[in-house]
Amino acid sequence: MFKQLVAFILFLFILLSSPQKVSAAYNQCVAECRVAGASAQLNKSSVLVEKTTRHNDKRVAVLEGYLAKFSSPLVEHAGAFVQAADRHELDWRLIPAISGAESTFGKRVSFDSHNPFGYADGYFSFESWETAIDVEAELLANKYRDGWGLKTPEEIMPIYAPPSKTWAKNVRFFMNDISRFERDANRLALNL
């Protein structure tokens, strides 16, 4: 219980840190966390501020299929991911990608915690998967993007997932993998 309390207090402290501390942590990470190899080719566009301009009616089905690939308990909540992203003007792939990086899409969480995003080192619990998804979307939009001006996984990483040097690369991987899955699904549908 003490470890959970300490982790939660640390989580709150990080969330309430000033933008100057966030900027300093990011600058330190940029200096120390160079991405090398094939991952350097990943799409580095700003993913938090882009409002989805085209709504692919198949996004929920694509995400359901993608999550099913991993036998994720989040499959039936694909619609919640897309709706939360749209409501907060986030890239629809970002929140599921973070759950992939943090918990293998909800498969590696504390029993009944509904915490696929690793809050408080995984010790924080939500009442439901939908609540966790809504909190994540609101946090990314209101605190990280609007409050601190952090717009990419690389900018978010020093605050969201310290001391990780691979978190942003993993989030980018899953975002790109969701896009590949969507392209492959569209190609398959066209060939039928």
Disulfide bonds with the S-S distance in Angstrom:
none
